Amino acid sequence: MSGASTFGSAAAPPELEILDTIKEQHWIGISPVSRNTIWVAGENGTVARSTDAGKSWQYFQPGPDYLQFRDIEAIDDRRAYAMSVGDGGQSRIYYTENGGNSWRLRYRGEGDSFFNCMALAPSGEAWVYGDSVGDEWRMVRSADGRNWMQVRSAVAEPPQSNEGGFASSGSCARFNNDTWMIATGNADKARVLVKGSFGIRFKVIDAPMQAGPMAGITSVWPDNEDNFYIAGGSLSEESDEQEAPRLWHYSNEEFKALPEPPLSGALYSLSKVSHEGDWLLTSNPQGATALNVGSGQWYPLSDKNIWNVQCHGDISCWFVGKDGFIARLLWQPASSKEQALP
């Protein structure tokens, strides 16, 4: 461990254990599959894997070094999919079944396709969400991880002009509790696309998130089809002001704004974990923070440039970002008497 940030109280808030990695690397995608095994992906065509909880890492290049791997979805310590982004054929899906030692190109997007996020179910079914083109959704589906095909009629309503996603954390598409969920932005309305495991089409739910060019929902967390969380805001560099709350909870067919996190700018990622209550974890280039859902209190975790947080169940949560930042979440004993930072 090269450093740690601690914030303790009787409510047992978490801390981050910061781990050593390649300092010049920008990490974006994360996929923890157990307490000890974690896959990460990022710029420079680089993917990494640790099987000892981050003590050591193996580094791989599935394709050319100019690719940006913005999402990675792993099955176990041997099998994983890495998704790169970009137009002109740079949006691709690579697959390894031998721990990263070799990779196969499983799917290459059309020249005008730009992938944003990928979600994977335990059954092997996968959905890839890309920016819309004209009046068509650009999604890719695989039923088994072997055969991939473009799907243009998977959503109950057509896309809005310029509607798409944000490839900032790989979490604008998620599968959890038999629910597929996709976040949209960059259009007149920010919307949530949701579908049950056996549903045919995604239904569309309008969200109160700030919308418009470079604004919308960046990340979703479904408890189920009717109960979920969304995060986002405006990614425009011209203004740090947010016109609407950036974190919402949807239940009983309505959205409720949650307490605003102590981070400026759009939120990039969102994950939920249970530890003596429910916690929401979020991050962006201003840092990372944790919300105790029951108390409504935020606990700062870091002020580093952190793009993504992902959890494996309730046992393993990881954060990644710029300058090689990789950290894992640790929980303090409930008896800790230290005071949480304001």
Long-range contacts (C-beta under 8 A, 24 or more apart in sequence): 4-330, 5-301, 5-302, 6-332, 6-338, 7-299, 7-300, 7-301, 7-338, 7-340, 7-341, 8-332, 8-336, 8-337, 8-338, 8-339, 8-340, 9-336, 9-337, 9-338, 9-339, 9-340, 10-334, 10-335, 10-336, 10-337, 11-276, 11-292, 11-295, 11-297, 11-334, 11-340, 12-275, 12-276, 12-331, 12-332, 12-333, 12-334, 12-336, 13-290, 13-292, 13-299, 13-332, 13-340, 14-275, 14-279, 14-290, 14-299, 14-301, 14-329, 14-330, 14-331, 14-332, 15-301, 15-329, 15-330, 15-331, 15-332, 16-288, 16-301, 16-302, 16-319, 16-327, 16-328, 16-329, 16-330, 17-54, 17-327, 17-328, 17-329, 17-330, 18-302, 18-325, 18-326, 18-327, 19-54, 19-55, 19-326, 19-327, 19-328, 21-48, 21-57, 21-324, 21-325, 21-326, 22-46, 22-48, 22-59, 22-324, 23-323, 23-324, 24-323, 24-324, 25-323, 25-324, 26-307, 26-321, 26-322, 26-323, 27-307, 27-308, 27-320, 27-321, 27-322, 27-324, 27-325, 27-326, 28-68, 28-69, 28-70, 28-71, 28-167, 28-168, 28-169, 28-170, 28-307, 28-308, 28-320, 29-69, 29-70, 29-71, 29-72, 29-82, 29-83, 29-169, 29-170, 29-308, 29-320, 30-72, 30-170, 30-308, 30-309, 30-310, 30-318, 30-319, 30-320, 31-72, 31-73, 31-74, 31-80, 31-310, 32-310, 32-311, 32-312, 32-316, 32-317, 32-318, 33-74, 33-75, 33-76, 33-77, 33-312, 34-76, 34-77, 34-312, 34-316, 35-312, 35-315, 35-316, 37-74, 37-76, 37-77, 38-316, 38-318, 38-328, 39-72, 39-74, 39-80, 40-72, 40-318, 40-320, 40-326, 41-69, 41-70, 41-71, 41-72, 41-82, 41-83, 42-68, 42-69, 42-70, 42-320, 43-68, 43-69, 45-69, 45-84, 47-72, 47-80, 47-82, 47-100, 49-77, 49-80, 49-99, 49-100, 51-77, 53-328, 54-326, 54-328, 58-99, 58-100, 60-96, 60-100, 60-101, 60-103, 62-94, 62-96, 62-103, 63-92, 63-94, 63-103, 63-105, 66-90, 67-92, 70-115, 70-116, 70-117, 70-167, 70-168, 70-169, 70-170, 71-115, 71-117, 71-118, 71-167, 71-170, 72-170, 73-118, 73-119, 73-120, 73-126, 75-120, 75-124, 81-106, 81-118, 81-120, 81-126, 81-145, 83-115, 83-117, 83-118, 83-128, 83-170, 84-115, 85-114, 85-115, 85-116, 85-167, 86-114, 87-111, 87-112, 87-113, 87-114, 91-115, 91-130, 93-118, 93-128, 93-140, 93-148, 95-145, 106-142, 106-145, 106-146, 106-148, 107-140, 107-142, 107-148, 109-138, 109-140, 110-150, 113-138, 114-138, 114-164, 114-167, 115-140, 115-167, 116-164, 116-165, 116-166, 116-167, 116-172, 116-173, 117-165, 117-167, 117-170, 117-171, 117-172, 117-173, 117-182, 118-170, 118-173, 119-173, 119-174, 119-175, 119-180, 119-181, 119-182, 120-175, 121-175, 121-180, 121-197, 127-173, 127-175, 127-180, 127-182, 128-173, 129-165, 129-172, 129-173, 129-182, 130-164, 130-165, 131-162, 131-163, 131-164, 131-165, 131-186, 132-159, 132-160, 132-162, 132-163, 132-164, 135-159, 153-201, 154-195, 154-201, 154-202, 155-193, 155-201, 155-202, 155-204, 156-201, 156-202, 156-203, 156-204, 157-204, 159-184, 159-187, 160-184, 160-187, 160-188, 160-189, 160-191, 161-187, 161-188, 162-186, 162-187, 162-213, 163-187, 163-191, 166-216, 166-218, 166-232, 166-235, 166-268, 168-218, 168-235, 168-268, 168-269, 168-307, 168-308, 169-218, 169-219, 169-268, 169-269, 169-283, 169-307, 169-308, 169-309, 170-308, 170-310, 171-218, 171-219, 171-220, 171-221, 171-269, 171-270, 171-271, 171-308, 171-310, 172-217, 172-218, 172-219, 172-220, 173-220, 174-220, 174-221, 174-222, 176-221, 176-222, 176-223, 177-222, 177-223, 177-224, 178-224, 179-222, 179-223, 179-224, 179-225, 179-228, 181-220, 181-222, 181-228, 182-220, 183-216, 183-217, 183-218, 183-219, 183-220, 183-230, 183-232, 184-216, 184-217, 185-209, 185-211, 185-214, 185-215, 185-216, 185-217, 185-218, 185-232, 186-212, 186-213, 186-214, 186-215, 186-216, 187-211, 187-212, 187-216, 188-212, 190-215, 190-216, 190-217, 190-232, 191-217, 192-217, 192-220, 192-228, 192-230, 192-250, 194-222, 194-225, 194-228, 195-225, 196-225, 205-250, 207-248, 207-250, 207-255, 208-244, 208-245, 208-248, 208-255, 208-257, 209-233, 209-244, 209-246, 209-248, 210-234, 210-242, 210-243, 210-244, 210-246, 215-266, 218-266, 218-267, 218-268, 218-269, 218-270, 219-267, 219-268, 219-269, 219-270, 219-282, 220-270, 221-270, 221-271, 221-272, 221-280, 223-272, 226-250, 226-251, 226-252, 226-253, 227-251, 229-258, 229-270, 229-272, 229-280, 230-270, 231-267, 231-268, 231-269, 231-270, 231-282, 232-266, 232-267, 233-265, 233-266, 233-267, 234-265, 234-266, 235-265, 235-266, 240-264, 240-265, 242-266, 247-280, 247-282, 247-291, 258-291, 258-293, 258-296, 259-291, 259-296, 259-297, 259-298, 261-289, 261-291, 261-298, 262-289, 262-298, 262-300, 263-287, 263-288, 263-289, 268-306, 268-307, 268-308, 269-306, 269-307, 269-308, 269-309, 269-310, 270-309, 271-309, 271-310, 271-311, 271-317, 272-311, 273-311, 273-314, 273-317, 273-329, 274-314, 275-314, 275-331, 276-334, 281-309, 281-311, 281-317, 281-319, 281-329, 282-309, 283-307, 283-308, 283-309, 283-319, 283-321, 285-321, 285-322, 288-319, 297-340, 299-340, 299-341, 300-341, 301-329, 302-327
